[in-house]
Every structure is written in C-alpha cells, then in structure tokens.
Amino acid sequence: MTGKHPKRDEDAVRRFVEHLAMTLADMGVPRMPGRVLAAMMAADEHSLTAAELAERLDVSPAAISGAVRYLLHLGLAVREPVRGTRTHHYRLPSDVWYESSISRRGMVKTVADLSDEGVKALGGPDTPSGRRVAEMGAFYRFIESEMDSLFERWQAAKATTRDTASS
C-alpha cells in the first residue's frame, strides 16, 4: 500500500484493512468486497484502478472485479471511466455511509409494506407468526419515520465537526 504521509505505518494499515474486512464479514458483507472497501477507505488517493486494488490486497483482478460489482450495487463505490482507455477508476462516494443509507431507504419501506401482506397471510396479528411479522413491520415503519430526522441530524453533526476541524 503506497503511502506518502510520513506518519503512515503501512504494516498497521494492512492490519487495519484486514481487521475491518473481518468485522464487515461478521456483519454479513462478503469478505472480498469488505477487503476492497477497507482498502479504498485506507487509500490516500482519490480513486484506484482494479489493478491497484489487486496489488494492494495481493489478489487477482478477477477477485477485485466481483467485489467491486458488489460494492457498486450497494452504492459503496463509484466507477469512473478513464478517458481513452478501457480502464476504470473506483472511488468511494462522498459521504459514503450517508449515500448508502439513503439508497437503502426504499428497502426499508418495502419490508414494512410487505409485512402487511405477511400478517394477513399468517392469519392476522393475533397468531404467533403474525405477531412477529407485525412487529417487524412496526420496527421498519419506525425506522422509516425517523430517517429524515436522523439524516438531518447527521448533516448538522458533520457540518459542526468539519467547522471545528477547520478552526
């Protein structure tokens, strides 16, 4: 991993990338996309090619290709073509966690709406399974109702942190 900052400890960076990837795997993210995401987060460069990612992670370009497709689908990476070549650069979206959460918003509503169908199919909220599905729906409706406020609070907190850091 190429680092230009004199305080950057490349061995510690490698350990961080692998530790973050393992933690993401424990959260359900496939291992290789987790490694690629962690490597992109640890890069000082704005974007990286698949070859650069493969070199940093000591894996094949094919492994990077599948991992990047997964991250693109989740909104955790952006592909940018390099003009005049078949090469692409991959980067994190600005405010990657916010953007990823915004893109997932529709799924939260879909699960909430689907719960109504499930409760009806399961015989209503008075059955044990209907009660569980109704609770799932209530939880996702609650999350959906709080998202705007949560995202607004995040933007305000981020602006405050940025203002404090630049002072």
ZIBELBEL-V126789 format. One record per pair of residues at least 24 apart in sequence whose ideal C-beta (glycine too) atoms are under 6 Angstrom apart, sorted by sequence separation. I is the first residue (numbers start at 1). J is the second residue. If there is no record, write none. Layout:
BEGIN
I J
I J
END
This chain:
BEGIN
75 99
76 100
17 42
75 100
112 137
75 103
112 140
13 42
111 140
112 141
32 63
36 67
108 140
112 144
33 67
37 71
32 67
108 143
109 144
108 144
33 70
33 71
49 87
37 76
49 89
47 89
48 90
47 91
46 91
40 92
1 56
END
